[in-house]
């Protein structure tokens, strides 16, 4: 069994190792908030479509997700009791990245909201005890910008998700980073490539924007998409690496006070300050993009945490986010040449 204590806010125990939570690995505890276990006890034969079946025989809300292949495909159950219990079949347990990204992280999002925190889709850095967030749609160039910042003495807190604590504090969430071969060459150094170049190119292509776009289109069809995704990513692993395996000198900082949030956009060449409402809209859109892949949409109407539905929790998240954004400065940084690092670095130096 593996145990993860996320800043004493949420405790996770799992019989499958969760590499994305490795930073939070802890000693054994009994009072977890989220439990993940593997089972072969799922039943079910072939069916026409994927479906969530609700079990009304228990006091808590319990669901079973099954697809066209039944027990031969990806199956899982979630019991929304006092402790959320996720049970997956062995097929899912063999693809730990899919297990985390498609099941664990969406549940963490709602657990954080229920405790008054935000799991925000953003990168977080610190320089001279001044924190900044970077937000952008997938495949914009955020990770490349993060690596350039870290190479130039910024402290690292996160690349993909940041825990926000009101009024304006960020807590680190240093998951492994998805690094394309292009990002590695342009932001680090080709001589330090952790994998051989050909392997990295293949993995980068499959897990690129094009690859994800294809899977999103496939998800709209009547196919066992979670099974396909699970098998595919167990065969071709995402190109993920911890920050210190890429930049050994990188310093991970536990928390920081956020002063600025920068939205990155690949067009034009200017630097604009945003009002709170505009920043809120952009932040919500970018966060929603991170949770778009099935079975997230199907799960939404079944989520129940301490008597609150997903809709109620998302409304609360929006209120928390508005309060947070009103306490910091927000900017849109546009660059056709992806020169965000230079523009942001210049901005932070001017404020020192």
Rosetta silent file (secondary structure, phi, psi, omega in degrees, C-alpha in Angstrom):
SEQUENCE: XXXXXXXXXXXXXXXXXXXXXXXXXXXXXXXXXXXXXXXXXXXXXXXXXXXXXXXXXXXXXXXXXXXXXXXXXXXXXXXXXXXXXXXXXXXXXXXXXXXXXXXXXXXXXXXXXXXXXXXXXXXXXXXXXXXXXXXXXXXXXXXXXXXXXXXXXXXXXXXXXXXXXXXXXXXXXXXXXXXXXXXXXXXXXXXXXXXXXXXXXXXXXXXXXXXXXXXXXXXXXXXXXXXXXXXXXXXXXXXXXXXXXXXXXXXXXXXXXXXXXXXXXXXXXXXXXXXXXXXXXXXXXXXXXXXXXXXXXXXXXXXXXXXXXXXXXXXXXXXXXXXXXXXXXXXXXXXXXXXXXXXXXXXXXXXX
SCORE:     score description
SCORE:     0.000 S_00000001
   1 L     0.000  141.789  179.751    0.000    0.000    0.000 S_00000001
   2 E  -114.590  143.067 -175.761    1.200    3.526   -0.831 S_00000001
   3 E  -126.754  136.268 -177.667    0.348    6.613    1.221 S_00000001
   4 E  -134.431  123.754  179.536    0.322   10.258    0.131 S_00000001
   5 E  -112.482  105.846 -174.569   -0.280   13.245    2.401 S_00000001
   6 E   -90.165   93.253  176.501   -0.925   16.365    0.294 S_00000001
   7 L    53.376   32.063 -178.573    0.001   19.309    2.530 S_00000001
   8 L    57.758   22.495  177.432   -2.138   17.858    5.376 S_00000001
   9 L  -102.863  -47.998 -179.790   -5.213   18.773    3.325 S_00000001
  10 E  -133.748  134.729  177.502   -5.996   15.477    1.590 S_00000001
  11 E  -113.885  131.261 -176.803   -4.680   12.007    2.371 S_00000001
  12 E  -122.244  134.175  171.316   -4.625    9.326   -0.302 S_00000001
  13 E  -123.595  142.527 -173.725   -3.912    5.631    0.066 S_00000001
  14 E  -150.942  140.638  174.105   -3.536    3.341   -2.920 S_00000001
  15 L   -87.227    2.097  173.404   -2.483   -0.222   -3.660 S_00000001
  16 L  -117.882  131.992  179.776   -1.153    1.105   -6.980 S_00000001
  17 L   -64.167  135.592  179.632    1.794    3.492   -6.955 S_00000001
  18 L  -113.044   96.317 -173.774    0.798    6.997   -8.086 S_00000001
  19 H   -62.088  -30.301 -179.578    3.932    8.585   -9.546 S_00000001
  20 H   -65.809  -21.994 -179.728    2.253   11.986   -9.869 S_00000001
  21 H  -105.470   13.868 -174.742    1.923   12.117   -6.069 S_00000001
  22 H   -57.772  -33.953  178.971    5.408   10.804   -5.289 S_00000001
  23 H   -59.355  -28.721 -175.295    6.457   14.146   -3.755 S_00000001
  24 H   -99.519   12.791 -179.556    3.773   13.653   -1.094 S_00000001
  25 E   -57.828  135.124 -174.604    4.679   10.065   -0.206 S_00000001
  26 L  -139.148  179.725  174.785    4.309    9.561    3.549 S_00000001
  27 L   -71.731  166.693 -178.220    4.256    7.035    6.353 S_00000001
  28 L   -61.707  141.201  173.569    1.267    4.780    6.819 S_00000001
  29 L  -141.791  167.091 -176.493   -1.965    6.332    8.112 S_00000001
  30 L  -109.220  -29.405 -173.313   -5.513    5.063    8.621 S_00000001
  31 L   -95.548   70.111 -179.635   -7.760    8.083    8.090 S_00000001
  32 L   -81.591  155.969  175.671   -7.515    8.606    4.323 S_00000001
  33 L   -95.098  -25.076 -178.771   -9.827   10.871    2.345 S_00000001
  34 E  -140.847  127.993 -178.722   -9.407    8.944   -0.899 S_00000001
  35 E  -121.988  134.177  177.367   -8.691    5.246   -1.287 S_00000001
  36 E  -122.157  127.191  177.834   -7.725    3.434   -4.500 S_00000001
  37 E  -139.348  161.681 -177.937   -7.710   -0.341   -4.709 S_00000001
  38 E  -108.877  141.731 -179.366   -7.628   -3.042   -7.381 S_00000001
  39 L  -148.032  152.087  174.601  -10.164   -5.834   -7.751 S_00000001
  40 L  -107.606   11.933 -171.597  -11.118   -8.599  -10.172 S_00000001
  41 L   -85.368    2.506  179.887  -14.656   -8.873   -8.822 S_00000001
  42 L   -69.453  141.339  178.264  -16.335   -6.789  -11.545 S_00000001
  43 L  -116.118  169.117  175.861  -18.977   -8.590  -13.571 S_00000001
  44 L   131.263  134.873  179.358  -20.583   -7.807  -16.882 S_00000001
  45 L  -102.637 -161.514 -178.791  -20.567   -9.020  -20.449 S_00000001
  46 L   -64.389  146.251 -179.796  -20.661   -7.309  -23.817 S_00000001
  47 L  -143.538  171.524 -175.281  -22.939   -4.308  -24.137 S_00000001
  48 L   -79.685  -35.235 -177.086  -23.982   -1.744  -26.739 S_00000001
  49 L  -147.013  171.523  176.628  -22.467    1.379  -25.166 S_00000001
  50 L   -79.712  149.280 -171.672  -20.500    2.666  -22.200 S_00000001
  51 E  -157.136  150.453  170.548  -22.569    3.401  -19.137 S_00000001
  52 E  -106.516  125.335 -179.568  -22.509    4.390  -15.474 S_00000001
  53 E  -107.746  126.439 -178.655  -24.709    2.192  -13.297 S_00000001
  54 E   -93.063  131.882  177.115  -25.788    3.573   -9.915 S_00000001
  55 E   -95.023  110.134 -177.467  -25.990    1.210   -6.928 S_00000001
  56 L   -96.403   10.869 -177.821  -28.915    2.315   -4.751 S_00000001
  57 L   -85.762   -6.468 -179.063  -28.523   -0.492   -2.215 S_00000001
  58 L  -112.997  163.036  179.239  -26.095    1.500   -0.032 S_00000001
  59 L   -70.287  -32.520  178.665  -26.524    4.650    2.058 S_00000001
  60 L   -90.263  170.325  177.750  -23.811    6.437    0.099 S_00000001
  61 E   -86.802  117.711 -178.792  -23.802    7.068   -3.659 S_00000001
  62 E  -124.600  134.136 -177.814  -21.960    4.238   -5.389 S_00000001
  63 E  -129.227  155.129  174.084  -21.469    3.906   -9.137 S_00000001
  64 E  -124.032  126.209  176.393  -20.027    1.395  -11.580 S_00000001
  65 E  -100.959  126.533  179.030  -18.512    2.503  -14.887 S_00000001
  66 E  -140.248  154.478 -177.452  -18.498   -0.125  -17.623 S_00000001
  67 L  -121.839 -171.923 -173.407  -17.947   -0.103  -21.378 S_00000001
  68 L   -57.310  -31.493 -177.269  -18.818   -2.185  -24.445 S_00000001
  69 L   -85.821   -0.639  179.461  -16.313   -4.924  -23.579 S_00000001
  70 H    59.173 -133.925 -176.639  -17.716   -5.407  -20.072 S_00000001
  71 H   -70.029  -11.137  176.994  -15.316   -7.126  -17.689 S_00000001
  72 H   -83.242  -11.685  179.528  -12.812   -7.587  -20.542 S_00000001
  73 L  -110.076 -161.493 -179.659  -12.392   -3.803  -20.763 S_00000001
  74 L   -77.515  128.280  177.067  -11.788   -0.944  -18.332 S_00000001
  75 L  -138.725  145.386  174.370  -14.130   -0.961  -15.340 S_00000001
  76 E  -154.058  159.158  173.564  -14.165    0.924  -12.070 S_00000001
  77 E  -127.512  152.208  175.658  -16.481    1.771   -9.206 S_00000001
  78 E  -132.109  128.514  175.590  -16.584    4.821   -6.938 S_00000001
  79 E  -109.221  110.954 -178.598  -18.243    4.917   -3.520 S_00000001
  80 E   -86.684   65.218  178.027  -18.843    8.530   -2.449 S_00000001
  81 L   -92.683 -165.275  177.697  -18.893    7.748    1.258 S_00000001
  82 L   -56.448  -40.160  168.785  -17.189    9.677    4.074 S_00000001
  83 L  -108.575  124.437  179.646  -13.998    8.344    2.531 S_00000001
  84 E   -72.776  125.378 -178.433  -14.179    8.171   -1.263 S_00000001
  85 E  -115.865  118.777  178.407  -13.297    4.652   -2.364 S_00000001
  86 E  -107.532  125.645  177.464  -12.239    4.005   -5.958 S_00000001
  87 E  -119.134  124.815 -178.628  -11.945    0.389   -7.088 S_00000001
  88 E  -118.097  156.253  174.844  -10.424   -0.344  -10.492 S_00000001
  89 L   -82.921  173.680 -173.024   -9.906   -3.549  -12.403 S_00000001
  90 H   -65.483  -28.509  178.491   -6.423   -4.818  -13.211 S_00000001
  91 H   -60.399  -46.465  179.193   -6.484   -3.381  -16.718 S_00000001
  92 H   -67.326  -38.937 -177.305   -6.707    0.172  -15.362 S_00000001
  93 H   -62.944  -22.432 -179.981   -4.164   -0.514  -12.614 S_00000001
  94 L   -80.475  -14.387  177.620   -1.557   -1.351  -15.257 S_00000001
  95 L  -114.645   82.663 -169.803   -1.866    2.147  -16.766 S_00000001
  96 H   -68.159  -29.190  177.685   -1.053    4.292  -13.754 S_00000001
  97 H   -66.554  -44.535  178.047   -0.977    7.562  -15.669 S_00000001
  98 H   -63.297  -43.421  178.302   -4.542    7.011  -16.929 S_00000001
  99 H   -55.585  -47.235 -178.267   -5.647    5.982  -13.440 S_00000001
 100 H   -70.011  -54.008 -172.258   -4.292    9.200  -11.972 S_00000001
 101 H   -66.028  -41.648 -172.537   -5.209   11.697  -14.706 S_00000001
 102 H   -92.646  -15.667  179.216   -8.664   10.368  -15.547 S_00000001
 103 H  -123.474  -55.035 -173.062   -9.874    9.260  -12.110 S_00000001
 104 H   -67.536  -50.290 -174.595   -7.733   10.412   -9.195 S_00000001
 105 H   -64.326  -42.255  174.838   -7.033   14.014  -10.212 S_00000001
 106 H   -58.397  -38.437  178.277  -10.664   14.940  -11.025 S_00000001
 107 H   -68.713  -36.869  176.350  -11.686   13.615   -7.604 S_00000001
 108 H   -61.035  -39.402  179.138   -8.849   15.561   -5.972 S_00000001
 109 H   -54.492  -48.860 -177.042  -10.187   18.714   -7.632 S_00000001
 110 H   -73.518  -33.254  175.511  -13.558   18.324   -5.908 S_00000001
 111 H   -64.338  -41.599  177.690  -12.034   17.253   -2.591 S_00000001
 112 H   -61.857  -44.573  178.865   -9.892   20.397   -2.576 S_00000001
 113 H   -58.608  -43.150 -177.910  -12.933   22.587   -3.274 S_00000001
 114 H   -62.914  -17.956  178.940  -14.819   20.937   -0.405 S_00000001
 115 L  -105.405    7.489  175.918  -11.972   22.012    1.895 S_00000001
 116 L    87.140   17.599  178.578  -11.799   25.606    0.625 S_00000001
 117 E  -117.002  165.504  177.211   -8.844   25.177   -1.759 S_00000001
 118 E  -121.441  130.247  170.089   -8.514   25.333   -5.545 S_00000001
 119 E   -96.381   94.649 -170.423   -6.611   22.828   -7.692 S_00000001
 120 E   -95.133  132.607  176.421   -5.859   25.267  -10.478 S_00000001
 121 E   -72.072   98.990 -176.828   -4.566   24.265  -13.904 S_00000001
 122 L  -170.026  160.733  169.029   -1.419   26.391  -13.935 S_00000001
 123 E   -95.639  154.328  179.943    2.317   26.392  -13.431 S_00000001
 124 E  -136.123  132.395 -179.525    3.761   28.102  -10.365 S_00000001
 125 E  -135.060  165.603  179.116    7.204   29.650   -9.880 S_00000001
 126 E  -141.453  139.130  173.556    8.867   31.903   -7.353 S_00000001
 127 E  -140.508  122.444 -179.690   11.600   34.488   -7.595 S_00000001
 128 L    55.928   43.396  178.234   12.840   36.477   -4.609 S_00000001
 129 L    62.835   23.311  173.473    9.837   35.317   -2.527 S_00000001
 130 E  -118.588  118.086 -175.572    7.400   36.642   -5.119 S_00000001
 131 E   -91.245  149.505  176.385    5.188   33.971   -6.640 S_00000001
 132 E  -140.198  149.611  176.996    3.762   33.885  -10.140 S_00000001
 133 E  -113.401  145.961  173.639    1.367   31.615  -12.003 S_00000001
 134 E  -119.489  127.920 -179.360    1.404   30.727  -15.695 S_00000001
 135 E  -127.784  137.501 -179.391   -1.843   29.665  -17.341 S_00000001
 136 L  -165.559  155.135  172.512   -2.378   28.501  -20.923 S_00000001
 137 L   -62.473  160.572  178.587   -4.310   25.974  -22.998 S_00000001
 138 L   -55.863  145.044  175.269   -2.536   22.631  -23.571 S_00000001
 139 L    64.403   24.474  175.870    0.445   22.644  -25.956 S_00000001
 140 L   -79.637  -40.973 -176.680    0.827   26.423  -25.930 S_00000001
 141 L   134.428   17.592 -177.124    4.402   26.380  -24.624 S_00000001
 142 H   -64.392  -43.556 -177.965    3.931   26.731  -20.883 S_00000001
 143 H   -64.264  -40.207  176.810    6.308   23.911  -19.957 S_00000001
 144 H   -59.952  -42.333  178.910    9.081   25.341  -22.130 S_00000001
 145 H   -64.941  -40.717  178.223    8.622   28.700  -20.393 S_00000001
 146 H   -60.042  -47.231 -178.348    8.711   27.022  -16.976 S_00000001
 147 H   -63.395  -38.968  177.245   11.988   25.254  -17.759 S_00000001
 148 H   -64.063  -39.118  177.587   13.591   28.468  -19.002 S_00000001
 149 H   -63.611  -45.997 -177.966   12.534   30.190  -15.772 S_00000001
 150 H   -64.812  -37.381  176.699   13.942   27.392  -13.595 S_00000001
 151 H   -63.006  -23.020 -177.680   17.224   27.460  -15.544 S_00000001
 152 L  -111.216   41.261  166.731   17.421   31.148  -14.664 S_00000001
 153 L    74.275   17.986  167.732   17.079   30.810  -10.884 S_00000001
 154 L   -80.215  142.936  172.367   13.313   30.753  -10.438 S_00000001
 155 E   -81.510  150.965 -174.511   12.175   28.270   -7.781 S_00000001
 156 E  -106.025  134.277  172.834    9.749   25.581   -8.936 S_00000001
 157 E  -119.590  -38.512  179.555    6.389   24.739   -7.359 S_00000001
 158 E  -166.735  162.361  176.729    4.424   23.153  -10.203 S_00000001
 159 L  -118.390  -26.934 -172.172    4.087   22.816  -13.951 S_00000001
 160 L  -121.762  -44.034 -179.492    0.535   21.578  -14.450 S_00000001
 161 E  -131.830  139.962  178.040   -1.566   21.991  -11.294 S_00000001
 162 E  -128.034  138.969  176.560   -1.189   24.393   -8.378 S_00000001
 163 E   -89.470  122.046 -178.252   -2.991   24.312   -5.044 S_00000001
 164 E  -103.209  128.822  176.453   -4.409   27.747   -4.245 S_00000001
 165 E  -118.749  122.854 -178.946   -5.047   28.811   -0.657 S_00000001
 166 L   -67.889  148.830    9.565   -6.903   32.054   -0.104 S_00000001
 167 L   -83.302  -31.975 -176.602   -6.304   34.928   -0.009 S_00000001
 168 L  -156.404   46.039 -179.880   -3.232   34.678   -2.305 S_00000001
 169 E  -113.140  147.445  175.317   -1.022   31.718   -1.383 S_00000001
 170 E  -121.147  139.529  175.637    0.095   28.808   -3.560 S_00000001
 171 E  -111.481  142.006 -173.831    1.187   25.365   -2.354 S_00000001
 172 L   -66.838  152.437  175.665    3.464   23.238   -4.491 S_00000001
 173 L  -148.218   68.480 -169.791    2.206   20.297   -6.552 S_00000001
 174 L   -81.366   74.382  175.015    5.346   19.063   -8.333 S_00000001
 175 L   -72.627  161.655  170.605    4.083   16.283  -10.589 S_00000001
 176 L   -58.266  145.157 -176.667    6.315   14.845  -13.322 S_00000001
 177 E   -95.856  142.003  174.260    6.321   17.118  -16.366 S_00000001
 178 E   -83.494  113.305 -172.669    5.265   16.075  -19.858 S_00000001
 179 L  -116.477  116.873  174.616    8.310   16.900  -21.961 S_00000001
 180 L   -80.338  161.802  177.955    8.292   16.738  -25.750 S_00000001
 181 H   -63.349  -34.221  177.647   11.529   16.259  -27.654 S_00000001
 182 H   -64.552  -45.340  179.474   11.082   19.818  -29.021 S_00000001
 183 H   -61.033  -41.442 -177.800   10.697   21.246  -25.513 S_00000001
 184 H   -65.448  -40.400 -179.561   13.775   19.390  -24.322 S_00000001
 185 H   -69.125  -39.783 -174.092   15.918   20.655  -27.182 S_00000001
 186 H   -85.526  -28.373 -174.373   14.763   24.264  -26.960 S_00000001
 187 H  -104.564  -21.855 -177.274   14.464   24.681  -23.191 S_00000001
 188 L  -120.516 -103.145  179.743   17.149   22.409  -21.755 S_00000001
 189 L  -166.617  131.579 -178.195   19.895   20.732  -23.756 S_00000001
 190 H   -61.834  -26.428 -179.138   19.882   17.888  -26.234 S_00000001
 191 H   -71.427  -15.388 -178.618   22.922   16.374  -24.527 S_00000001
 192 H  -102.969   13.722 -175.859   20.901   15.814  -21.359 S_00000001
 193 L   -56.090  124.229 -177.122   18.012   13.914  -22.976 S_00000001
 194 L   -70.229  -26.842  176.810   16.786   11.353  -20.404 S_00000001
 195 L  -118.740  167.649  175.878   15.648    8.886  -23.098 S_00000001
 196 L   -67.747  151.023 -169.452   17.025    8.136  -26.520 S_00000001
 197 H   -62.165  -39.614 -178.322   15.908   10.710  -29.043 S_00000001
 198 H   -65.051  -45.224  178.611   13.913    8.341  -31.278 S_00000001
 199 H   -59.697  -42.642 -178.508   11.894    6.956  -28.356 S_00000001
 200 H   -66.234  -38.049  179.441   11.160   10.443  -27.118 S_00000001
 201 H   -64.163  -42.020  179.826   10.015   11.603  -30.564 S_00000001
 202 H   -64.838  -47.360 -179.310    7.576    8.694  -30.869 S_00000001
 203 H   -65.706  -37.699  178.344    6.164    9.192  -27.396 S_00000001
 204 H   -63.407  -39.929 -178.856    5.935   12.954  -27.918 S_00000001
 205 H   -65.448  -46.781 -178.004    3.972   12.473  -31.142 S_00000001
 206 H   -64.510  -36.825 -177.505    1.452   10.070  -29.621 S_00000001
 207 L  -100.932   21.604  179.474    0.924   12.278  -26.564 S_00000001
 208 L   -84.460 -179.840  176.939    0.982   15.552  -28.494 S_00000001
 209 H   -58.783  -38.463  179.410   -1.890   17.929  -29.173 S_00000001
 210 H   -64.183  -44.456  179.538   -2.584   16.011  -32.391 S_00000001
 211 H   -63.765  -43.261 -179.649   -2.736   12.701  -30.553 S_00000001
 212 H   -68.728  -36.257  178.029   -5.016   14.061  -27.829 S_00000001
 213 H   -62.637  -41.130  177.275   -7.238   15.753  -30.414 S_00000001
 214 H   -61.504  -43.255  179.904   -7.685   12.420  -32.172 S_00000001
 215 H   -66.723  -36.527  177.184   -8.633   10.743  -28.877 S_00000001
 216 H   -63.565  -39.994  177.433  -11.121   13.522  -28.053 S_00000001
 217 H   -67.340  -39.455  179.134  -12.829   12.983  -31.424 S_00000001
 218 H   -64.099  -34.079 -178.099  -12.827    9.236  -30.862 S_00000001
 219 H   -64.514  -23.181  179.904  -14.452    9.753  -27.446 S_00000001
 220 L   -78.399  -12.337  179.750  -17.521   11.238  -29.145 S_00000001
 221 L   -91.666  166.742 -179.540  -18.127    7.954  -30.971 S_00000001
 222 L   -85.116   72.298 -179.617  -19.705    4.846  -29.517 S_00000001
 223 L  -130.911  158.345  177.924  -16.407    3.109  -28.719 S_00000001
 224 L   -76.188   73.494 -168.706  -14.813    1.818  -25.473 S_00000001
 225 H   -64.067  -38.770 -179.194  -12.682    4.947  -25.184 S_00000001
 226 H   -67.726  -36.338  176.469  -11.424    4.439  -21.627 S_00000001
 227 H   -64.878  -46.467  179.656  -10.303    0.905  -22.515 S_00000001
 228 H   -59.842  -45.742 -179.601   -8.539    2.147  -25.659 S_00000001
 229 H   -63.343  -42.681 -178.849   -6.822    4.931  -23.706 S_00000001
 230 H   -62.841  -47.933 -179.642   -5.791    2.580  -20.905 S_00000001
 231 H   -66.341  -43.868 -178.466   -4.246   -0.007  -23.227 S_00000001
 232 H   -60.106  -44.265 -176.263   -2.604    2.611  -25.430 S_00000001
 233 H   -81.358  -13.392  172.211   -0.896    4.452  -22.574 S_00000001
 234 H   -80.504  -23.615  177.887    0.261    1.241  -20.913 S_00000001
 235 H   -86.202  -47.255  179.794    2.048    0.372  -24.172 S_00000001
 236 L  -113.953   99.082 -176.627    3.377    3.855  -25.016 S_00000001
 237 L   -67.687  143.048  174.708    4.143    5.697  -21.791 S_00000001
 238 L   -61.886  145.936  179.656    3.745    9.486  -21.702 S_00000001
 239 L   -77.675   79.429 -175.319    7.122   11.308  -21.819 S_00000001
 240 E  -113.082  138.542 -177.353    7.036   12.421  -18.180 S_00000001
 241 E  -145.296  140.775  174.569   10.026   13.410  -16.042 S_00000001
 242 L   -67.000  150.377 -176.676   10.510   14.925  -12.620 S_00000001
 243 H   -56.660  -37.184 -177.337   11.914   18.450  -12.604 S_00000001
 244 H   -78.752  -14.360  173.725   15.169   17.314  -10.947 S_00000001
 245 H   -82.184  -16.316  177.627   15.757   14.600  -13.551 S_00000001
 246 H   -96.703  -49.379  178.299   15.701   17.348  -16.192 S_00000001
 247 L  -125.278   99.098 -173.645   17.382   20.171  -14.278 S_00000001
 248 L   -61.838  -26.829 -177.469   19.317   18.760  -11.344 S_00000001
 249 L   -85.135   -0.229 -177.315   19.862   22.193   -9.848 S_00000001
 250 L   -61.910  137.045  178.615   16.127   22.958   -9.724 S_00000001
 251 L  -107.372  123.490  177.623   14.877   24.045   -6.320 S_00000001
 252 E   -93.264  124.143  179.720   11.364   22.987   -5.299 S_00000001
 253 L  -104.808  138.655 -174.057    9.707   25.467   -2.975 S_00000001
 254 L   -71.022  -40.790 -177.713    6.836   24.359   -0.749 S_00000001
 255 E  -154.558  166.002  179.147    4.745   27.535   -0.871 S_00000001
 256 E  -160.550  159.786  173.085    4.760   31.154   -1.953 S_00000001
 257 E   -91.314  124.338 -177.174    2.667   34.300   -1.927 S_00000001
 258 E   -83.213  128.530  174.652    1.275   34.918   -5.414 S_00000001
 259 E  -105.717  -36.145 -173.017    1.628   38.414   -6.822 S_00000001
 260 E  -137.314  147.468  171.846    0.987   37.853  -10.534 S_00000001
 261 E  -123.999  127.748 -178.695   -0.824   35.530  -12.922 S_00000001
 262 E  -115.346  122.475  173.328    0.232   35.473  -16.583 S_00000001
 263 E   -92.486  124.826 -177.333   -1.976   34.039  -19.325 S_00000001
 264 E   -95.627  135.976  179.808    0.132   32.931  -22.293 S_00000001
 265 E  -141.037  135.811 -176.970   -1.166   33.313  -25.831 S_00000001
 266 L   -92.623   70.545  173.267    0.482   32.543  -29.160 S_00000001
 267 L  -165.499  154.775  177.373   -0.464   35.634  -31.141 S_00000001
 268 L    62.625 -159.380  178.230    0.592   39.252  -31.404 S_00000001
 269 E  -163.421   72.699  179.275    3.331   40.698  -29.253 S_00000001
 270 E  -152.021  173.680 -170.675    2.054   42.692  -26.293 S_00000001
 271 E  -132.868  110.155 -173.473    1.547   42.722  -22.546 S_00000001
 272 E  -121.292  137.785  173.305   -1.918   43.611  -21.196 S_00000001
 273 E   -84.066  140.692 -175.814   -3.277   43.892  -17.677 S_00000001
 274 E  -111.436  149.128  172.419   -6.620   42.128  -17.200 S_00000001
 275 L   -80.151  166.130 -174.384   -9.595   42.870  -14.993 S_00000001
 276 H   -60.621  -41.842 -177.715  -10.780   40.204  -12.541 S_00000001
 277 H   -63.455  -43.220  178.627  -13.800   39.095  -14.616 S_00000001
 278 H   -66.212  -42.493  178.450  -11.739   38.512  -17.757 S_00000001
 279 H   -62.725  -39.448  179.394   -9.041   36.688  -15.788 S_00000001
 280 H   -62.215  -45.378 -179.589  -11.695   34.513  -14.132 S_00000001
 281 H   -60.644  -44.621 -179.633  -13.161   33.501  -17.487 S_00000001
 282 H   -66.375  -42.069 -178.723   -9.742   32.569  -18.882 S_00000001
 283 H   -64.475  -41.209  179.052   -8.710   30.662  -15.743 S_00000001
 284 H   -65.489  -44.030  179.668  -11.943   28.650  -15.722 S_00000001
 285 H   -61.069  -44.724 -178.727  -11.611   27.832  -19.435 S_00000001
 286 H   -68.405  -35.586  177.500   -8.013   26.662  -19.057 S_00000001
 287 H   -69.220  -41.698  179.346   -8.845   24.567  -15.979 S_00000001
 288 H   -61.986  -34.233  178.437  -11.837   22.953  -17.665 S_00000001
 289 H   -60.142  -29.735 -176.819   -9.575   21.988  -20.602 S_00000001
 290 L   -76.310  -14.852 -176.784   -7.496   19.901  -18.201 S_00000001
 291 L  -121.580   34.525 -171.318  -10.480   17.757  -17.186 S_00000001
 292 L   -88.928  -22.195 -169.513  -12.140   17.210  -20.543 S_00000001
 293 L   -79.925  143.698  177.716  -11.340   13.571  -21.302 S_00000001
 294 L   -56.547  146.479   11.164  -13.821   10.741  -20.524 S_00000001
 295 L   -98.639   25.206 -174.669  -15.124    9.622  -18.142 S_00000001
 296 H   -53.878  -51.164 -177.077  -15.064   13.079  -16.462 S_00000001
 297 H   -60.152  -40.040  179.729  -18.246   14.402  -18.096 S_00000001
 298 H   -67.236  -31.292 -177.429  -20.162   11.217  -17.277 S_00000001
 299 H   -74.261  -26.598 -169.155  -19.024   11.335  -13.641 S_00000001
 300 H   -52.978  -44.223 -174.613  -20.148   14.903  -12.971 S_00000001
 301 H   -75.566   -5.238 -179.939  -23.803   14.173  -12.259 S_00000001
 302 H  -106.794  -15.383 -176.447  -22.890   11.440   -9.758 S_00000001
 303 L   -64.077  132.061  178.274  -20.221   13.214   -7.696 S_00000001
 304 E  -147.162  114.626 -179.495  -21.298   13.858   -4.111 S_00000001
 305 E  -124.774  115.380 -178.372  -18.900   15.066   -1.409 S_00000001
 306 L    51.652   43.977  175.875  -20.279   15.775    2.038 S_00000001
 307 L    79.569    4.529 -179.001  -23.750   16.265    0.606 S_00000001
 308 E  -110.370  135.742 -179.459  -22.638   18.679   -2.122 S_00000001
 309 E   -81.379  170.086  178.055  -23.002   17.952   -5.832 S_00000001
 310 H   -61.225  -40.589  179.612  -20.413   18.617   -8.526 S_00000001
 311 H   -61.303  -44.080  179.326  -22.405   21.629   -9.727 S_00000001
 312 H   -65.172  -39.566 -179.592  -22.481   23.125   -6.235 S_00000001
 313 H   -69.561  -38.838  178.037  -18.764   22.494   -5.760 S_00000001
 314 H   -67.444  -34.748  174.427  -17.854   24.036   -9.127 S_00000001
 315 H   -64.046  -39.806  177.719  -19.905   27.122   -8.236 S_00000001
 316 H   -66.208  -40.410  178.074  -17.955   27.321   -4.978 S_00000001
 317 H   -59.413  -41.489 -179.435  -14.666   26.927   -6.858 S_00000001
 318 H   -64.038  -39.779  177.524  -15.611   29.862   -9.090 S_00000001
 319 H   -64.936  -43.380  178.347  -16.335   32.047   -6.043 S_00000001
 320 H   -62.601  -41.811 -177.933  -13.009   31.081   -4.466 S_00000001
 321 H   -67.090  -39.831  177.170  -11.198   31.760   -7.722 S_00000001
 322 H   -61.250  -43.465  179.484  -12.780   35.188   -8.139 S_00000001
 323 H   -61.893  -42.862  179.699  -11.703   36.125   -4.604 S_00000001
 324 H   -63.549  -47.777 -176.596   -8.160   34.914   -5.298 S_00000001
 325 H   -66.008  -29.431  179.492   -7.834   36.732   -8.627 S_00000001
 326 L   -71.804  -14.196 -178.170   -9.095   39.989   -7.121 S_00000001
 327 L   -97.074   -3.329 -178.743   -6.154   39.893   -4.689 S_00000001
 328 L  -129.289  176.514  175.966   -3.422   39.621   -7.354 S_00000001
 329 E   -99.877  135.114 -177.766   -2.432   41.230  -10.673 S_00000001
 330 E  -120.387  139.570 -176.008   -3.381   39.392  -13.881 S_00000001
 331 E  -136.130  150.226  168.527   -1.861   39.849  -17.325 S_00000001
 332 E  -103.521  123.903 -179.117   -2.240   38.562  -20.867 S_00000001
 333 E  -113.520  109.469 -177.000    1.167   37.951  -22.451 S_00000001
 334 E  -104.059  133.728  178.555    0.983   37.595  -26.229 S_00000001
 335 E  -157.286  118.386  176.706    3.901   36.416  -28.335 S_00000001
 336 L   -70.481  -25.282 -177.814    3.948   34.859  -31.807 S_00000001
 337 L   -97.728    9.618  179.396    7.574   33.806  -31.225 S_00000001
 338 L    58.668   40.279 -179.196    6.856   32.238  -27.797 S_00000001
 339 L   -92.566   36.779 -175.728    9.100   34.771  -26.071 S_00000001
 340 H   -63.863  -37.150 -179.532    7.068   34.646  -22.876 S_00000001
 341 H   -58.048  -47.496 -178.577   10.070   33.992  -20.652 S_00000001
 342 H   -61.440  -41.558 -177.833   11.800   37.193  -21.770 S_00000001
 343 H   -69.447  -40.727 -179.972    8.633   39.251  -21.347 S_00000001
 344 H   -71.001  -43.107  179.532    7.782   37.812  -17.924 S_00000001
 345 H   -60.045  -43.160  178.356   11.368   38.025  -16.688 S_00000001
 346 H   -63.215  -39.374  179.439   11.540   41.674  -17.713 S_00000001
 347 H   -64.215  -44.563 -179.105    8.230   42.334  -15.965 S_00000001
 348 H   -69.437  -35.514  177.917    9.361   40.754  -12.693 S_00000001
 349 H   -67.182  -35.173  179.888   12.716   42.535  -12.748 S_00000001
 350 H   -67.796  -21.237 -177.743   11.003   45.887  -13.244 S_00000001
 351 L   -94.330   -6.488  178.971    8.978   45.302  -10.088 S_00000001
 352 L   -73.762    0.000    0.000   11.942   44.495   -7.882 S_00000001
